[in-house]
């Protein structure tokens, strides 16, 4: 609390607003007036100094015990227990293993924070003492490693740290916070499942939704943003080319599906280069092709798996139609049966609400410093956080630097790129990443959920 001095009448409501905004910007803030010092309240940085170790241990526990998409039962249980311990009302199994925590603190806006919970079928090679050793049998019957190779464990730990601070400092904000622990982001299915299970009807409807995602090539201590379109539409396309099998020595008696598939791979590349406007972002990548069983056997079919990226709904539709047309044409040219084309696991492009993003960025600049907040380029990556925006909630997803500058400098000196997301070698530096993320998200909440005398 500020002490009372002879200049107290000058400290109007406007000044009190300014001082409250300064909360969390530095460990100790001093305002000098005629040689007298007015000390601000303790900051989130002070609070973290005593508690960051606990939150880092939460991160390491999550990292050691990853679960694949749609299988996040133990992870969701951990998140529910940790949130409930802060007095947050918990509802489990929303849209599968989704968890919704509600923290009400008087009248005011509703803010939703989201963290994704699922891991990837990647065998970890980081060598960390808390590296994942998990191995599971996947849907094909194969044994695969499981790893948090996309930072979802960091997103969850950041959510817990933010929730702990805001639950312990309810005198600094007013309103309602929804803590959303979402399954199956990596499959593009979790947000849709939670929305279909009545997320926006069963719980207070958010006025804002904010999330963050770690960046493997941005230094800790920094964050980045992008207003408007930031991430792409993502569609998975599976194509089955049908042929007529036979002996490899007598190809004239067969219809070779591998030759048709080879032609189709090349034809697909002309869609982006010759059918889509050059100023429209679009990507078609054939990530997998499987056909045949032996050197001298021509098989009956060949399977292709594509990832397709775009921004506008019009280009998204154009790409899907063109892929079908090219597949049909390649089969018809060989007098082959009609191929099967299946589109699945789609997520819409992520559009950050410009007004919300501007407000959040202003807060981040005050909390972290101008030099540590930068505008980022749009990306062809995807994120199903976009679905909450499509449902009518203003959203803002931020990029959180996750690798210490010293480690980035070492990569540069070695002439190598930092391991990317989804790499078995990727890992964030937890202490510095969590510190920045929690300070950022706490300050965003304090701005979006002001006390009543600030709201006017």
Helices and strands as residue ranges (DSSP letters): G 8-10, H 13-21, E 30-33, E 36-39, H 44-64, H 73-84, E 89-94, E 98-105, E 110-116, E 135-137, E 143-145, H 152-168, G 170-172, E 175-182, H 190-196, H 199-202, E 208-219, E 223-225, E 228-231, E 233-242, E 246-247, G 251-253, H 257-274, E 282-291, E 297-298, E 301-310, H 313-333, E 340-347, E 350-352, H 354-368, G 370-372, E 373-375, H 386-390, E 395-403, H 405-414, H 430-448, H 452-455
